[in-house]
C-alpha cells in the first residue's frame, strides 16, 4: 500500500541523466539481516552510478537464511560487485575502459575490515566464497570499499523501512526529480 500511495502522489518523478565528462563507477550496497519476520531471510539491495547518473538498482530477498550479519552483508556485497563488474565490462566493450578503481560504499565497518583482511578466521569461514571473490577484486585494485554512515547509505531505501524524511533525502541524492516542476 505504501508503494501504491507513493506512486499515486508522485506521477512526475523521473531519473534524468546529465552529461558529464567522466565515467567513474560508484556503488552502494546494503543488507537488512534477517529482516523478513516470516522466514528470517535477509534483503539485499544496491545502486550503481556511472558518471553521477543512476543506471542500475536492485532489491531482492536472499535465497537462504544467513547465519550472521556478516554472511548476509557479503552475499549482498558480492551481488552488487557482480553488477558493477558487468557494467565495467560493458563500458570496455563500448570503448570506454576505466582507469580508476571502482568505489563501493557500505555501512558495515566489520565487513570492510574482514574483506581487506588476509587471514581467514573460523568465525567467518561460512562466508568464505563471497569473501574470497571480494578479496580478489580488492587485491587486483579493481574495487575499493568505503564506509558510509547509515543515514547516508542510499541503498537503505531498498532494504529497510525508513522515515519519510530519509526517504525524500534519498530521492534527492538519487537525483530523482519531478519532471513537471517549473525550473
C-alpha positions as CSV (number, residue, x, y, z in Angstrom):
1,X,0.0,0.0,0.0
2,X,2.9,2.4,0.8
3,X,4.3,1.9,-2.7
4,X,1.0,2.5,-4.4
5,X,0.4,5.6,-2.3
6,X,3.8,7.0,-3.2
7,X,3.3,6.2,-6.9
8,X,-0.1,7.9,-6.9
9,X,1.2,11.0,-5.2
10,X,4.2,11.5,-7.4
11,X,3.4,10.8,-11.1
12,X,6.0,13.1,-12.4
13,X,9.1,11.6,-10.7
14,X,11.8,10.5,-13.1
15,X,15.5,9.9,-13.4
16,X,17.1,12.5,-15.6
17,X,20.6,11.8,-17.0
18,X,23.2,14.5,-17.1
19,X,26.1,14.7,-19.5
20,X,29.5,14.7,-17.8
21,X,33.0,14.0,-18.9
22,X,33.8,11.1,-16.5
23,X,32.8,7.5,-16.3
24,X,33.5,6.8,-12.7
25,X,31.5,3.9,-11.4
26,X,30.2,4.1,-7.8
27,X,28.1,1.6,-6.0
28,X,26.1,1.5,-2.7
29,X,25.3,-1.9,-1.2
30,X,23.3,-2.7,1.9
31,X,21.6,-5.7,3.5
32,X,18.9,-6.0,6.1
33,X,20.0,-9.1,8.1
34,X,17.0,-11.4,8.9
35,X,14.6,-8.5,8.2
36,X,11.8,-10.7,7.0
37,X,9.9,-11.8,10.1
38,X,8.1,-14.7,8.3
39,X,11.2,-16.7,7.1
40,X,14.1,-14.7,8.7
41,X,15.7,-14.2,5.3
42,X,17.7,-11.1,4.6
43,X,17.1,-8.5,1.9
44,X,20.0,-7.1,-0.2
45,X,20.0,-4.1,-2.3
46,X,22.4,-2.0,-4.4
47,X,22.5,1.2,-6.5
48,X,25.1,1.7,-9.3
49,X,26.1,5.1,-10.7
50,X,28.1,5.8,-13.8
51,X,29.3,9.4,-14.1
52,X,26.9,10.5,-11.3
53,X,23.9,9.0,-13.2
54,X,21.9,6.2,-11.5
55,X,22.0,3.3,-14.0
56,X,21.0,0.2,-12.1
57,X,19.4,-0.8,-8.9
58,X,18.0,-4.0,-7.3
59,X,16.4,-5.2,-4.2
60,X,16.0,-8.9,-3.6
61,X,15.3,-11.3,-0.7
62,X,18.3,-13.7,-0.3
63,X,17.7,-17.4,-1.1
64,X,19.0,-18.8,2.1
65,X,18.9,-17.8,5.8
66,X,22.1,-16.1,6.7
67,X,23.8,-17.3,9.9
68,X,25.3,-13.9,10.7
69,X,25.0,-10.3,9.6
70,X,28.5,-10.6,8.0
71,X,27.3,-13.5,5.9
72,X,24.2,-11.6,4.7
73,X,26.3,-8.4,4.0
74,X,28.9,-10.4,2.0
75,X,26.2,-12.0,-0.1
76,X,24.7,-8.6,-0.8
77,X,28.1,-7.0,-1.5
78,X,29.1,-9.7,-3.9
79,X,25.8,-9.3,-5.9
80,X,26.4,-5.6,-6.1
81,X,30.0,-6.1,-7.1
82,X,29.0,-8.6,-9.9
83,X,26.6,-5.9,-11.3
84,X,29.4,-3.3,-11.2
85,X,31.9,-5.6,-12.9
86,X,29.3,-6.3,-15.6
87,X,28.9,-2.5,-16.2
88,X,32.7,-2.1,-16.3
89,X,32.9,-4.8,-19.0
90,X,30.1,-3.3,-21.0
91,X,31.8,0.1,-20.9
92,X,35.1,-1.5,-22.0
93,X,33.3,-3.2,-25.0
94,X,31.8,0.2,-25.9
95,X,35.3,1.7,-26.0
96,X,35.4,3.3,-22.6
97,X,37.9,1.4,-20.4
98,X,38.1,2.6,-16.8
99,X,41.4,3.7,-15.4
100,X,40.3,4.2,-11.8
101,X,39.2,1.9,-9.1
102,X,35.5,1.5,-8.6
103,X,34.3,2.7,-5.2
104,X,31.6,0.8,-3.3
105,X,30.0,2.3,-0.2
106,X,28.7,0.2,2.6
107,X,27.7,1.0,6.2
108,X,29.3,-2.0,7.9
109,X,32.9,-1.4,9.2
110,X,33.3,-5.0,10.2
111,X,32.6,-6.2,6.6
112,X,35.1,-3.8,5.2
113,X,37.8,-4.9,7.7
114,X,37.1,-8.6,7.0
115,X,37.1,-8.1,3.2
116,X,40.6,-6.5,3.4
117,X,42.0,-9.0,5.9
118,X,44.3,-11.7,4.6
119,X,43.6,-14.1,7.5
120,X,40.5,-16.3,7.4
121,X,39.0,-16.8,10.9
122,X,36.9,-19.7,12.0
123,X,34.1,-17.2,12.8
124,X,34.0,-16.1,9.1
125,X,34.5,-19.5,7.4
126,X,30.9,-19.7,6.3
127,X,31.3,-16.6,4.1
128,X,34.5,-17.9,2.5
129,X,33.5,-18.0,-1.2
130,X,32.0,-14.5,-1.2
131,X,34.9,-13.1,0.8
132,X,37.5,-14.6,-1.5
133,X,35.7,-13.2,-4.6
134,X,35.6,-9.7,-3.0
135,X,39.2,-10.0,-1.7
136,X,40.4,-11.0,-5.2
137,X,38.9,-7.8,-6.7
138,X,40.4,-5.8,-3.8
139,X,43.9,-7.3,-4.5
140,X,43.5,-6.6,-8.2
141,X,42.8,-2.9,-7.3
142,X,39.5,-3.2,-9.3
143,X,37.4,-2.0,-6.4
144,X,37.8,-0.2,-3.1
145,X,35.2,-0.3,-0.3
146,X,34.5,2.9,1.6
147,X,32.5,3.3,4.8
148,X,29.4,5.5,4.7
149,X,27.3,6.4,7.7
150,X,23.9,4.6,7.8
151,X,22.0,7.9,7.3
152,X,23.9,8.5,4.1
153,X,23.6,4.9,2.8
154,X,21.4,5.3,-0.3
155,X,20.7,1.5,-0.5
156,X,18.8,1.6,2.8
157,X,15.8,2.7,0.7
158,X,15.8,-0.7,-0.9
159,X,16.3,-2.9,2.2
160,X,14.6,-1.3,5.2
161,X,11.6,0.6,6.3
162,X,12.8,4.2,6.6
163,X,11.2,7.5,7.7
164,X,9.6,9.9,5.2
165,X,12.4,12.4,5.8
166,X,15.1,9.9,5.0
167,X,13.1,8.6,2.0
168,X,12.9,12.1,0.5
169,X,16.6,12.8,1.3
170,X,17.5,9.6,-0.6
171,X,15.3,10.5,-3.6
172,X,17.1,13.9,-3.7
173,X,20.6,12.2,-3.6
174,X,19.5,9.7,-6.3
175,X,18.6,12.7,-8.4
176,X,15.0,11.6,-8.9
177,X,13.2,14.8,-10.0
178,X,9.7,16.0,-10.7
179,X,9.7,16.5,-14.5
180,X,6.6,18.7,-14.2
181,X,8.1,21.1,-11.7
182,X,8.9,24.5,-13.1
183,X,12.7,25.3,-13.3
